[in-house]
């Protein structure tokens, strides 16, 4: 009898350790998003929340870019998606900056400033005790991230930043241009900074990771968990699952190409955090932006990483698989 009890105890202990090992392999992440900008943010949020075997989602922070209204509108859109993923209010959402880094930076030590909730949350989670580094995954402008680094430089060694943005080495790009001051600040911080390149119209950037309308209409209807209280989408109509909302988003936006589709830039950035083999990473001396143009600094000892040449087939295949076979993240 004692022998049986010992064996059972050993099995239980083994299961506990196995569970802990699985948890420790998950990536701790905060997604920072301008959720109401277009439609890739919503798909990035859902993809992340449906990858519960890979991510520990600490929360979602919000910023405002020039499209989609002020930060409240971006917050509401993120809230819609989290509800449709059946994780509201367990997954917390925090309002961040309306303005730019240069407009806010002199106020970060005041009792209240533009973006304070998101900034303080990022700092708190970065400083939380863990043997895993926190990944900050901004898929809009970099304002909230830069403000957090400025307010508490001690978090520099505790985070890894993977940003969706820029056409490097070419100028321009939406996320970049919404706050050049935040980007330049981070480029001068000795931090683990990685850029998932956009490169409009080129096969080497996330612009090539396209969801076609025909696939969305075929694969997305009814997918994801179903909720009892319908959510009113940003274009009207009521939805009880993310898949139906995805179809509605695609039908209410401009599509490009033949066949018509839309790049899921932000989702691709989440995908390479999940599986780095789906793109190629190259380290370069950290450059800077001068008058909107990239200037290389070959003498700079600080290196950043550039992600390019995304495996669009595998990324999109995994996206549709996870929508079909979702595993919800466990709220932290």
N, C-alpha and C positions, 0 to 999 in steps of 0.2 A: 504493500500500500504506500509506504514511504517512497519507494522507488518510483511509483506511478506519479505521486505528487511532485517529486523532483523533476521528472520528465515534463509534466505539464507546466511547471514553473519555468523551465528552460525554454519551452516553446513560446510561452507568453513573453518572456524577456526578449527572445529572438524576434518576435513579431513587432514588439515595441521599438527595438533598435532598427529593424528594417524600415518601419514607418518613419522614424526620425531621419534615417539616411535619405529616404525619398524626399522628405520635406527640405532637407538641407541642400538638395540639388536644384531646387526651384530658384528662379531668379526673382529677387525682390525688386519691385518696379513701381515707380510713380509715372503715370502718363500725364504730360502737360499739353493741353490741347485748346485750339480755337475751334471748338466743336461745331459752330454754326457757320463756318466759312463756306464749305461746299459739301461733299459727301464722303470724302475719304476718311475724315476723322471718325465718323460714326462707325464705319467698317473696321477701323483700327481698334476702337473701344470694344466692339463686340468680339472681334477676333481675340483680343487679349483676355477678355472675361470668359471666353469659351475654351481657354487653354489652361484649365486648372491643374493639369499635371506638370506644367512648365513654369507658371508664374504665381508668385505671391504678390497680389496687387495691394499695395499699401494705401492707395487712394488715387484720385484724379484731381489735377489742378487745372484751372481755366485761365486763359488769357484772351485778350481782344485783339484781332487784327482788323484791317480796314473794311473787310466784307463781313456781313452777318450781324451787324448791330454792335451794341456795347457788350461789356462782359456779362451782363445779366442774360442777354439773349444766347450767348455761347454756353452759359451755365445751364439754361433751360434745355438746350438741345442735348447736352451731355446727360442731364437728368432723364430725359426721355429714353435715351438709349440704355442707360443703366436699368431703368424700370422695365424696358422690353426684354432685357436679359435676366429679369427676375432676381436682381441683386440690389434693389433699392428698398430701404435706405442703408443696407449693410455696407455697400461700397460708398465711402464718403467722397464728396465733391467739394472743392474749396475754390472760392473766387480769387483770381489773381489780378494782374495789372491791366488797366485800360491804357495807360500811357506807356512811354518808353523808359528805358534805363536812365538816360540822361535827365529826363524830367523828374524821376523819382529818387535817384540815388542819394541826394542830400537829405532825404527825409527818413531813411530806413531805421534810424535810432529814435524816432519819435513814437509816441504811443499809438498813433494811427497814421497810415499812409496807403496810397494806392497799391493794392496787391498784398496787403499784410497777411491775410488769412492763408493764402497759398504759400507765401514766403516762409512764414513761421512753421507751417506744416512740413515743408520740405526740410527745413533745418531740424525739426524735431525727429523726423523719421531717419534722417541721415545720422543723427547722434544716438539713435536707439541701439541698444546692445544687440549685436548680431555678429556671427562669424562670416556673414555674406555681405559683400559690398552692395549698396543700393544703386540700382540703375535709374537714372533720371532720363526719361524718354520724351523730350519736347518735340512735338510735331507741328508747332506754330512758331511764333517769334520766341526769342530766348530771354525775354525780360524777367520772368519769374525766377529763372535759374540764376541769372547774373545777379539779381538782387539778393538772393539767398547766399551766394558766395561772398558778396560784398558785406552783408550783415554779419555773417559768421564764417570767417575764413577757415576755421578749424574743420569744416566739413569737406574741405578739398580732398583730403586723403580717404574719405569715407564713401565717395560717390564716383560713379562712371556716367558720363553724359553721352547719349547717342541721339544726335539731332538730325531730324529730317529737314534738309534745307540746302540751298545754294546750288549754283551751276558750276562750281569750281572746275577748272580755272577760268571759266567765262564769267562775266558780270551778270548781275540781275538775279532774280528769283524772289518769289512772293514772301516766304517766311523771312528770308534774309533782309529784304528791303523794309519790312515792317519795324525792324529795330536794329539798325547797323551798330548803334552804340553798345548794345548788349553783346552782339557777336564779337566786336573788337575787344571788349573787356575780357570775355572768356578766352579769347585767343592769346591773351597775355597772362593768363593764370596757368601755373604749372599743374594741370589737372588732366585726368584721363578723358579726353574729348575726342569724339568720333562723329563723323558727318556721313550720313546716308544721302548721297548726291541725288539731285532731282534731274538736271540736264534735260530741259524741255526739248522734245523732238529727236533725242538721241537714244540709241539702244543701250547705252551704258548706264543710264540713270534709272531712278524709280519711275520716271515718266513712261518707261516701257512695260511696267507691271500693270497691265490693263485688264479690267473686267468688262466683258462685252455684254451689251444689253440682252442679247439672245441667251447667254448663259445665266444672267441674273434672272430673267423671266422663267427659265427652265428649272434652275437649281434652288432658288431662294424662297419661293412662296411657301408659307407655313412653317419655315425652319426656325429652330431655336425653341426655348421653353415658352409655353403659353401662359399668359397671366390672366387673372380674372377681371381686373379693372382696366379697360381699354385706355390707351394713351393717344392723345390727339397729336398728330404729327405736325411738323412746321408748315406743311402745305395743306393742312386740314385733314379730314378723314380720321377714323379711329383704328387703332392697331392693337393686337394682342400678342404679337410676336415680332422679333426683329426681322425675320425673313421678308414678311409682307412690307415692312417699312423700308427695307432695302430696295425693293421693287419700286415703291412710290418715289423714293429719292432719285432713282435713275430716270424715272419717267418725268421728273420735274426739273431736269437740269439739261444743259447743253451737252450733247455727245459729239465725239470726234472720230474721224477715220471711217474706214470701210473694211470690215463691219463696224458699226458705231459702238463706241465704248467710252470708258473713262478710266484714267489712271488712279489706282488706289495707292498713292504715294505713301501715306501715313501707315497703312497696313503693312507695306513692305518693310518699313523700319521696324515695326514690331516683330515681323517674321525673322529678320536677321539677328535680333536679340535671342529669339527662340532657337534658331539654327544658323550659326555663322557660316556654315558651308554654302548657304544660298546666295552669297555674294563674295566678292574679293576685296580684301582690306590691304591698304598700302599706307605705311607711315611716311609722313613728310614733315619737314621743319614747319612749325606753326607760322602761317602767313598772316597778313592783315588786310584790311579793306581801306583803301584811300580813294576818296571821291567816287565811291561805288565800284571800284575795280580792285581785283586781287593783286597784291604785291607779295611775291615770294621773299622769304628771309632765309636764304640757304645757310646763313651763319647761326641761325637760332638753334640752340641745343634742345629746346623744348619741341617735342614731336606730337603731332595729332594724327588720327587715322582717317583715311578717306575710304568709304565703302562704295563700290561701283560694280558694274557687270552682274546685275541681279539675275538669278535664275527664275525668270518670271513664270515658267511652266510649273516648277515645283512649288513656288510660293502660292500661286493661284490654286493649284491642286490641293495644297494643305489648307488654304482658306476654306474652300468648299467642303473639304472633309470635316473640318472642325465645326462648321456651321451645322452639318448633318449629324455629327457625332460629338456634340459639345460636352465638355466637362467643366462645369462652372468652378471658378476660382473660389477659394475659401476666404471669406472676409477676414482681414487682420484685426 
